[in-house]
Amino acid sequence: MLAYTYEENGKFVLKEKEKPTLQSEDDAIVRVTLASICSSDLHIKHGAVPRAVPGITVGHEMVGIVEETGRRVTKVKPEDRVTVNVETFCGECFFCKRGYVNNCTDPDGGWALGCRIDGGQAEYVRVPYADRGLNRIPDTVSDEQALFVGDVLATGFWASRISEISREDTVLIIGAGPTGVCTLLCTLLKHPKRIIVCEKSPERIRFIQEYYPEVEVTTPEDCKNFVLQNSEHGGADVVLEVAGGADTFRLAWDCARPNAIITIVALYDKPQLLPLPDMYGKNLIFKTGGVDGCDCAEILRLIEEGKIDTTPLITHRFPLKDIGKAYHIFENKLDGVIKVAFGANERKVEWSRPRGFSAVPVLPQTSNPSSRARVEVPPTFTPRHMPSTMGSKCFGSTIV
C-alpha cells in the first residue's frame, strides 16, 4: 500500500509498505477513505516532536471503513464507516477513567497514531483499542463532514469545555487557522455574549467575516485596544490562544481581565516566558491545552443535528499520490489554503454534501450592535477550491 513516511528530520516520502495486520484482539484495520494534514505533522517533519519515530507513517486526521476487527472489538464491525481518534487509550488507567485520555499510561496511549505508531496518511491504518478509538459515522453524515472529528474538532470542543464559558462572557480567540476555527465553532455552541477573533492573515480575516459575520474581528496590532473597548471589565473574560506565534502567549494574558481564564490550545516551537512580576495582581487561571479526544460521539451527534459544520475549512483536495503537493501548499500557506483533504483509495476524490446544510449558531445581539468590527482587507481571498455549496495534544494543567 502507499504510505507517507517520516524518513528523517525535514523529509517525508511516499512509499510502498505492507498492509497493516491485527496485532491485538483490541485492534481494528481501517481502510482510509479520506485524510487530512495537521500542523502537528509539520512539527514532526521539522523535528519539534521528539517522541516521533523515524520510519512511521504520518497522519492522524482520517475517516474510513472498518475492514477487520480483533475478537474483543464489539462497538464497530467490518463495513462500518468510522472516525479515527487521534489518541489511543486503554480506558482503564487513572487518567482514562477521569477523561484525560491524552495522558493514558498504556504504551500505545495518548498521541501514538502518526507519531509513535503508523498513522493514516496511507491506504490502511491499524487502530489499537478500536472500541475507544473509533466512532461510527451516522448514515446522514458524509466523510467530509466527519473528517476533523477525531483531532482538530475534538481539540476545539475540549478547549471550549474547559474554558468555562458563560452566556455573559466576552471570549477572545487568538488565531483563525483550522484549530482556531474549530475552537470558534465550539465556542459558538456556548452562546457567549460576544466573540472576538484576532487574526493577522487578510485571507483568514475575510473567511471569518464571510462565514461567521456575527463574530467581531481584530488584528494583533489592534487587539488589546479593541478588546478593552468591547468588554465590560477591563479585558476578555475568557481567552483561547490558538495561534502559537512568537508574541501570542503574551497577547493572550495581556488582553484578559483580572481573574480571567486563559486556555492555551496552541503548540509552540519555543519555550514561553511567564513574566510573573508583570502579571502580579491579575490572578489569572491558565489551562494548558491540546486535545482529550473523549467526546467524539457527542461531536458526531452535533454534526448530524446540523449544529457544527467544518466543511468550509476544506479548501484543497488531492488523491493520495499527490500528497507531496498537498504538503507543499499547506506548509507554505499558498493559494488561500486552510485545510487539505485527500482520498487514499481513489484516483479522483469525489465530494458530496447535503443540500442546504447550514450549521452556524447565532450569537445574541449586543447592546451596541454598531460596535461590531469589520476589519477591512483587500478583496484578494478567492477560495478557488471551496465547494460551491460551502459551508498540541496535552490538556490538563491549571496555574492560578
Backbone torsions as a table, in degrees:
resi	resn	phi	psi	omega
1	MET	NA	158.3	174.6
2	LEU	-81.6	138.8	-179.9
3	ALA	-149.6	135.0	178.5
4	TYR	-86.3	121.0	-163.0
5	THR	-121.2	137.6	175.7
6	TYR	-81.9	103.0	-177.7
7	GLU	-83.2	-48.9	-179.4
8	GLU	-165.7	172.6	-180.0
9	ASN	-52.9	125.9	178.7
10	GLY	84.4	4.4	-174.0
11	LYS	-139.4	114.2	168.5
12	PHE	-110.4	142.8	-177.4
13	VAL	-135.5	135.7	172.0
14	LEU	-84.7	120.3	-174.2
15	LYS	-144.4	165.6	175.8
16	GLU	-81.9	133.4	175.2
17	LYS	-134.7	165.6	174.3
18	GLU	-70.4	142.8	174.4
19	LYS	-62.8	135.5	-178.5
20	PRO	-66.1	155.0	178.1
21	THR	-126.2	162.6	177.6
22	LEU	-63.7	133.3	176.3
23	GLN	-114.0	-9.7	-178.5
24	SER	-149.9	158.5	177.4
25	GLU	-71.7	-8.9	177.2
26	ASP	-97.5	0.4	-176.2
27	ASP	-83.4	161.8	166.2
28	ALA	-138.0	149.2	172.1
29	ILE	-104.5	126.8	-177.0
30	VAL	-117.7	130.1	171.7
31	ARG	-83.5	116.9	-174.6
32	VAL	-75.5	124.2	178.3
33	THR	-102.7	-24.9	-179.9
34	LEU	-155.1	136.3	-179.5
35	ALA	-142.4	169.9	-178.7
36	SER	-144.4	171.7	177.9
37	ILE	-106.4	134.8	177.5
38	CYS	-110.8	152.6	176.8
39	SER	-60.9	-25.3	176.2
40	SER	-63.6	-30.8	174.8
41	ASP	-62.0	-36.8	177.7
42	LEU	-69.1	-35.8	175.8
43	HIS	-60.7	-40.3	176.2
44	ILE	-62.2	-47.7	-177.1
45	LYS	-55.6	-37.0	-174.4
46	HIS	-101.5	17.6	170.7
47	GLY	79.3	15.8	-177.6
48	ALA	-90.1	2.6	177.4
49	VAL	-122.6	90.2	-174.3
50	PRO	-59.1	-27.3	-178.5
51	ARG	-74.0	-16.9	-177.5
52	ALA	-62.7	138.2	-174.0
53	VAL	-103.9	118.0	175.5
54	PRO	-55.4	139.1	-178.5
55	GLY	100.5	-14.4	-179.1
56	ILE	-78.3	154.2	169.7
57	THR	-77.5	129.2	-177.5
58	VAL	-86.0	172.7	175.2
59	GLY	107.1	129.4	179.5
60	HIS	-140.4	9.8	173.9
61	GLU	-113.3	108.0	-173.5
62	MET	-162.7	158.3	168.0
63	VAL	-133.2	162.7	-178.7
64	GLY	-173.0	-164.9	-178.7
65	ILE	-121.4	130.0	-179.9
66	VAL	-66.1	128.3	177.9
67	GLU	-101.9	-36.3	-174.1
68	GLU	-155.9	146.0	178.7
69	THR	-132.6	152.5	172.2
70	GLY	-73.8	167.0	-173.0
71	ARG	-65.4	-26.2	-178.0
72	ARG	-90.0	-1.2	179.1
73	VAL	-82.5	123.1	-174.4
74	THR	-123.2	-18.2	-172.4
75	LYS	-91.3	-17.6	174.8
76	VAL	-132.5	159.8	-178.2
77	LYS	-141.6	164.7	177.8
78	PRO	-53.8	140.5	-178.4
79	GLU	83.9	-6.2	173.4
80	ASP	-69.4	135.8	169.5
81	ARG	-82.3	132.4	-171.7
82	VAL	-139.6	152.1	163.6
83	THR	-89.0	155.2	179.2
84	VAL	-117.5	123.6	179.2
85	ASN	-73.4	136.2	176.6
86	VAL	-58.2	-28.9	-176.9
87	GLU	-105.0	141.8	169.6
88	THR	-105.3	139.6	-176.1
89	PHE	-152.5	145.4	-172.7
90	CYS	-76.7	-28.6	-177.8
91	GLY	81.6	-1.3	-173.6
92	GLU	-119.0	-18.7	-175.3
93	CYS	-78.1	174.2	-178.7
94	PHE	-52.3	-47.6	-174.9
95	PHE	-73.6	-42.4	-179.9
96	CYS	-59.6	-41.3	-178.0
97	LYS	-66.7	-17.4	179.0
98	ARG	-104.7	8.5	176.6
99	GLY	86.6	2.0	-179.6
100	TYR	-94.7	64.1	-169.6
101	VAL	-69.4	-19.1	176.4
102	ASN	-62.6	-23.8	-177.6
103	ASN	-101.8	17.8	178.6
104	CYS	-50.6	134.2	-175.4
105	THR	-88.2	-1.6	175.7
106	ASP	-63.7	147.0	179.1
107	PRO	-54.7	-31.7	176.8
108	ASP	-98.5	12.9	-175.7
109	GLY	-80.7	162.4	179.9
110	GLY	76.5	-150.5	-179.4
111	TRP	-80.6	95.1	179.2
112	ALA	-110.4	-45.9	-176.6
113	LEU	-59.1	125.5	178.6
114	GLY	74.4	10.2	179.7
115	CYS	-132.1	-59.8	178.7
116	ARG	-108.8	-20.6	173.4
117	ILE	-132.0	163.6	-174.6
118	ASP	-58.1	135.5	-178.9
119	GLY	-103.8	-155.2	-164.7
120	GLY	-111.5	12.0	171.9
121	GLN	-85.4	66.3	-171.6
122	ALA	-161.2	179.4	178.4
123	GLU	-80.7	-27.4	179.3
124	TYR	-141.4	156.1	177.1
125	VAL	-144.2	141.5	172.4
126	ARG	-92.9	129.6	-178.4
127	VAL	-114.7	110.9	174.8
128	PRO	-68.4	157.7	178.9
129	TYR	46.4	55.4	-171.1
130	ALA	-61.2	-31.3	179.6
131	ASP	-62.9	-25.0	179.1
132	ARG	-104.9	-24.1	-176.5
133	GLY	-92.0	-9.1	-179.6
134	LEU	-121.6	143.5	174.0
135	ASN	-131.0	132.9	-178.6
136	ARG	-70.9	133.3	179.7
137	ILE	-83.3	127.5	177.1
138	PRO	-57.4	150.6	-176.6
139	ASP	-61.2	-28.2	-177.7
140	THR	-86.3	0.2	-179.7
141	VAL	-107.7	127.7	-179.4
142	SER	-79.8	163.2	174.1
143	ASP	-56.9	-40.8	-178.8
144	GLU	-60.7	-43.3	179.4
145	GLN	-66.9	-30.9	-174.4
146	ALA	-93.6	-4.9	-168.1
147	LEU	-56.4	-37.7	-172.3
148	PHE	-98.3	7.0	-174.9
149	VAL	-59.9	-41.9	-170.8
150	GLY	-78.9	-10.2	-178.0
151	ASP	-138.6	-82.0	-169.3
152	VAL	-65.5	-34.6	177.1
153	LEU	-76.0	-37.5	174.0
154	ALA	-61.7	-34.3	176.4
155	THR	-61.8	-50.6	179.1
156	GLY	-62.9	-37.4	-179.2
157	PHE	-65.4	-46.6	179.7
158	TRP	-66.3	-40.8	-179.8
159	ALA	-61.1	-44.7	-179.5
160	SER	-67.7	-32.3	179.5
161	ARG	-67.5	-49.5	-174.8
162	ILE	-75.4	-9.8	-179.3
163	SER	-81.0	-5.6	173.2
164	GLU	56.6	47.4	-176.0
165	ILE	-75.7	134.1	177.3
166	SER	-115.3	170.0	-178.6
167	ARG	-69.6	-15.6	-179.8
168	GLU	-93.1	-1.1	-169.7
169	ASP	-84.9	148.9	161.3
170	THR	-97.9	121.1	-175.6
171	VAL	-112.0	127.9	175.2
172	LEU	-106.0	125.5	174.7
173	ILE	-112.9	118.4	-179.5
174	ILE	-97.2	114.1	-179.3
175	GLY	108.0	125.8	179.2
176	ALA	-121.5	36.5	169.3
177	GLY	-77.4	-169.0	-178.6
178	PRO	-55.5	-46.2	179.7
179	THR	-68.2	-36.5	177.4
180	GLY	-62.6	-42.6	178.9
181	VAL	-67.1	-40.4	176.7
182	CYS	-63.7	-38.2	175.5
183	THR	-64.2	-40.2	176.4
184	LEU	-60.4	-47.3	-179.7
185	LEU	-58.0	-40.9	-179.0
186	CYS	-76.2	-29.8	174.7
187	THR	-68.5	-37.8	177.0
188	LEU	-57.1	-32.2	179.4
189	LEU	-66.0	-20.1	179.3
190	LYS	-84.5	-11.0	178.5
191	HIS	54.0	51.4	174.8
192	PRO	-68.8	164.3	-179.0
193	LYS	-62.5	-39.1	-174.9
194	ARG	-150.7	140.0	172.0
195	ILE	-123.2	129.9	175.7
196	ILE	-116.9	129.5	175.7
197	VAL	-109.3	130.3	177.1
198	CYS	-106.5	123.0	-176.6
199	GLU	-151.6	142.7	-179.1
200	LYS	-98.0	-22.4	-176.3
201	SER	-77.1	122.2	177.2
202	PRO	-58.1	-36.8	-179.1
203	GLU	-65.9	-42.0	-178.9
204	ARG	-74.8	-31.1	172.5
205	ILE	-60.7	-45.9	179.4
206	ARG	-60.7	-39.8	178.8
207	PHE	-61.6	-47.9	179.7
208	ILE	-61.7	-44.8	-178.4
209	GLN	-64.7	-33.0	-178.5
210	GLU	-76.1	-42.2	-173.0
211	TYR	-97.7	-20.1	-179.1
212	TYR	-134.3	65.3	-172.6
213	PRO	-65.8	-17.0	178.7
214	GLU	-78.3	-9.1	-179.4
215	VAL	-92.0	137.8	177.3
216	GLU	-85.5	146.3	-173.8
217	VAL	-128.7	138.9	174.7
218	THR	-141.2	174.6	179.1
219	THR	-110.8	161.5	-179.6
220	PRO	-56.2	-36.8	-178.0
221	GLU	-65.2	-34.5	-176.3
222	ASP	-102.6	-0.2	-167.4
223	CYS	-59.4	-50.3	-174.9
224	LYS	-60.9	-48.1	180.0
225	ASN	-63.6	-40.4	-179.8
226	PHE	-63.0	-44.3	179.6
227	VAL	-63.5	-42.3	179.0
228	LEU	-61.4	-38.6	-179.3
229	GLN	-74.2	-20.3	-174.3
230	ASN	-121.0	31.1	174.4
231	SER	-141.7	156.5	-170.7
232	GLU	-92.4	-16.8	-168.8
233	HIS	-129.7	34.2	174.8
234	GLY	81.0	25.9	178.5
235	GLY	146.5	176.1	-179.7
236	ALA	-70.6	144.2	176.8
237	ASP	-74.4	-33.6	178.9
238	VAL	-137.6	134.6	175.1
239	VAL	-123.3	129.7	173.6
240	LEU	-113.8	114.2	-176.9
241	GLU	-94.8	107.8	-173.5
242	VAL	-118.7	2.1	-173.4
243	ALA	-87.0	-42.9	-178.5
244	GLY	69.6	27.8	179.6
245	GLY	-83.8	178.7	-176.7
246	ALA	-64.5	-32.5	-175.2
247	ASP	-118.3	4.9	-171.9
248	THR	-77.9	-24.8	175.8
249	PHE	-64.7	-47.1	178.1
250	ARG	-63.4	-41.5	178.9
251	LEU	-58.0	-38.2	-177.7
252	ALA	-60.1	-52.4	-177.2
253	TRP	-76.4	-25.3	179.7
254	ASP	-69.8	-27.8	-179.3
255	CYS	-91.5	-2.1	-177.5
256	ALA	-88.3	145.4	173.1
257	ARG	-74.2	165.8	173.0
258	PRO	-57.6	142.1	178.3
259	ASN	67.0	20.4	178.3
260	ALA	-78.9	164.7	172.1
261	ILE	-101.8	131.0	176.5
262	ILE	-120.4	116.5	179.8
263	THR	-104.1	120.8	-178.8
264	ILE	-93.6	102.8	-178.5
265	VAL	-92.8	-27.9	-171.9
266	ALA	-72.5	156.6	164.6
267	LEU	-96.3	141.1	179.5
268	TYR	-114.0	145.2	176.5
269	ASP	-79.4	-22.4	-177.3
270	LYS	-132.6	158.0	176.4
271	PRO	-59.8	147.7	179.7
272	GLN	-107.1	145.1	-178.7
273	LEU	-89.0	134.2	175.2
274	LEU	-109.7	90.4	-173.0
275	PRO	-80.0	81.9	-172.9
276	LEU	-58.2	-38.3	177.8
277	PRO	-60.2	-39.0	179.1
278	ASP	-69.0	-26.1	-174.9
279	MET	-95.1	-3.1	-173.9
280	TYR	-55.8	131.3	177.7
281	GLY	92.8	-11.9	179.0
282	LYS	-80.9	-20.4	175.2
283	ASN	52.7	48.0	-176.0
284	LEU	-80.2	150.7	174.6
285	ILE	-110.7	117.5	178.1
286	PHE	-101.9	134.4	173.4
287	LYS	-123.6	120.1	-178.8
288	THR	-83.0	146.3	-166.6
289	GLY	-138.1	176.0	-179.6
290	GLY	172.0	-100.4	178.0
291	VAL	-157.6	133.1	162.4
292	ASP	-117.7	97.6	-168.1
293	GLY	-81.4	60.1	-179.1
294	CYS	-108.4	12.3	-176.5
295	ASP	-120.1	20.1	-172.6
296	CYS	-63.6	-37.1	179.2
297	ALA	-63.4	-41.6	178.6
298	GLU	-66.4	-39.5	179.0
299	ILE	-63.4	-42.3	177.7
300	LEU	-62.2	-38.1	176.9
301	ARG	-62.3	-42.8	179.4
302	LEU	-65.0	-37.5	175.5
303	ILE	-64.4	-45.4	179.9
304	GLU	-60.7	-35.0	179.8
305	GLU	-81.0	-1.8	178.8
306	GLY	79.9	21.0	-177.0
307	LYS	-97.0	-14.2	175.8
308	ILE	-135.8	134.4	176.2
309	ASP	-141.5	112.7	179.1
310	THR	-103.3	4.6	-176.4
311	THR	-63.1	-28.0	176.6
312	PRO	-62.2	-18.8	179.9
313	LEU	-69.2	-24.8	-175.5
314	ILE	-81.8	101.9	-176.9
315	THR	-101.7	-20.4	-175.9
316	HIS	-137.4	145.1	-176.1
317	ARG	-136.2	140.8	-177.0
318	PHE	-146.8	155.9	163.8
319	PRO	-76.8	160.4	-177.6
320	LEU	-57.2	-34.5	-177.0
321	LYS	-62.6	-19.3	179.6
322	ASP	-105.0	25.2	-175.6
323	ILE	-64.1	-30.9	177.2
324	GLY	-60.9	-40.3	176.6
325	LYS	-66.5	-39.1	178.0
326	ALA	-60.7	-43.6	178.0
327	TYR	-62.8	-42.0	-179.2
328	HIS	-59.2	-45.1	-179.7
329	ILE	-67.6	-44.3	-177.3
330	PHE	-67.5	-46.1	-176.0
331	GLU	-66.2	-35.7	-177.1
332	ASN	-95.9	4.8	176.8
333	LYS	52.5	50.9	-178.2
334	LEU	-92.6	155.6	166.6
335	ASP	58.5	33.7	177.8
336	GLY	67.8	24.6	-175.2
337	VAL	-66.5	141.1	167.7
338	ILE	-117.7	-62.2	173.9
339	LYS	-133.5	147.5	172.9
340	VAL	-109.4	155.7	175.7
341	ALA	-139.0	149.6	178.6
342	PHE	-144.4	144.0	178.0
343	GLY	-92.3	122.1	-172.2
344	ALA	-76.4	-24.1	-174.7
345	ASN	-119.6	16.5	-178.2
346	GLU	-125.9	139.6	172.9
347	ARG	-72.2	-34.4	176.5
348	LYS	-126.5	130.4	-177.6
349	VAL	-86.4	124.5	177.5
350	GLU	-103.8	147.5	-174.6
351	TRP	-130.0	141.3	174.8
352	SER	-138.9	148.7	-179.7
353	ARG	-149.3	134.1	-179.8
354	PRO	-53.7	132.6	-179.0
355	ARG	-64.2	136.8	176.3
356	GLY	77.5	7.8	-178.5
357	PHE	-66.1	128.4	178.7
358	SER	-141.0	135.0	-173.3
359	ALA	-146.2	46.6	179.4
360	VAL	-110.7	106.3	176.9
361	PRO	-60.4	154.7	-177.1
362	VAL	-104.7	129.2	177.2
363	LEU	-75.1	148.7	172.7
364	PRO	-64.0	148.5	179.4
365	GLN	-68.6	141.6	174.6
366	THR	-81.4	165.0	179.0
367	SER	-69.6	-16.1	-179.2
368	ASN	-131.7	77.1	-176.1
369	PRO	-57.5	-27.7	-178.0
370	SER	-67.8	-14.9	-179.6
371	SER	-78.7	-8.4	-178.2
372	ARG	-64.0	133.8	-171.7
373	ALA	-86.9	143.7	168.4
374	ARG	-127.5	101.0	178.4
375	VAL	-74.9	124.7	-179.0
376	GLU	-80.0	126.0	178.6
377	VAL	-129.4	154.6	178.0
378	PRO	-61.2	143.9	-178.3
379	PRO	-78.7	58.0	-175.6
380	THR	-105.1	-7.7	-175.6
381	PHE	-82.8	104.0	177.7
382	THR	-121.1	98.2	-174.9
383	PRO	-73.3	80.7	-170.8
384	ARG	-63.3	-23.4	-174.0
385	HIS	-107.3	9.5	-179.0
386	MET	-78.4	150.1	177.2
387	PRO	-64.1	147.6	-174.9
388	SER	-66.9	-26.2	-179.8
389	THR	-86.9	-18.6	176.5
390	MET	43.4	111.1	159.5
391	GLY	-103.4	NA	NA
392	SER	NA	158.9	-157.7
393	LYS	-165.3	61.7	-175.4
394	CYS	-161.2	58.6	178.6
395	PHE	-68.4	156.6	163.6
396	GLY	145.2	-31.7	-170.6
397	SER	-85.5	149.9	174.7
398	THR	-131.7	129.3	176.9
399	ILE	-118.0	125.8	179.4
400	VAL	-110.5	NA	NA
